[in-house]
Amino acid sequence: MSEESGEELTMESIYSIYLSMSMTFLEVHQRSPLEVGAIMNALAMTMYRTTLNEEEYERMCQTIYDNRHKIKTINPTAVDETPPPDTILH
């Protein structure tokens, strides 16, 4: 999937790509879920910090914290599925 192939990269398709890549680290490379999650979280927080102003960044952190109980577990057999609409919090 790429703009070169004429296919649009949607939030859902990017989510599926990251999920597939994460599952590869877990299953093929036998990496810890905590390791993979920590790296993804560090990258996400760095992107938020780089892109957002201070007030927006604080709101993003608060939104993540407020929605922490809405996070679902990963179904390892569903790597190619589209994420449920409430999976992407922000």
Contacts in CASP RR format, 6 or more apart in sequence:
PFRMAT RR
TARGET T0000
AUTHOR 0000-0000-0000
METHOD contacts of the structure
MODEL  1
MSEESGEELTMESIYSIYLSMSMTFLEVHQRSPLEVGAIMNALAMTMYRT
TLNEEEYERMCQTIYDNRHKIKTINPTAVDETPPPDTILH
1 7 0 8 1.000
1 9 0 8 1.000
1 13 0 8 1.000
1 17 0 8 1.000
2 9 0 8 1.000
3 9 0 8 1.000
7 13 0 8 1.000
11 88 0 8 1.000
12 82 0 8 1.000
12 83 0 8 1.000
15 82 0 8 1.000
15 83 0 8 1.000
15 87 0 8 1.000
15 88 0 8 1.000
16 79 0 8 1.000
16 80 0 8 1.000
16 81 0 8 1.000
16 82 0 8 1.000
16 83 0 8 1.000
18 40 0 8 1.000
19 74 0 8 1.000
19 79 0 8 1.000
19 83 0 8 1.000
20 79 0 8 1.000
20 80 0 8 1.000
22 36 0 8 1.000
22 37 0 8 1.000
22 40 0 8 1.000
22 74 0 8 1.000
23 74 0 8 1.000
23 76 0 8 1.000
23 79 0 8 1.000
25 31 0 8 1.000
25 35 0 8 1.000
25 36 0 8 1.000
26 33 0 8 1.000
26 36 0 8 1.000
26 76 0 8 1.000
27 76 0 8 1.000
48 57 0 8 1.000
48 60 0 8 1.000
48 61 0 8 1.000
49 57 0 8 1.000
52 60 0 8 1.000
60 90 0 8 1.000
63 89 0 8 1.000
63 90 0 8 1.000
64 89 0 8 1.000
64 90 0 8 1.000
67 89 0 8 1.000
70 86 0 8 1.000
70 89 0 8 1.000
72 84 0 8 1.000
72 87 0 8 1.000
75 81 0 8 1.000
END
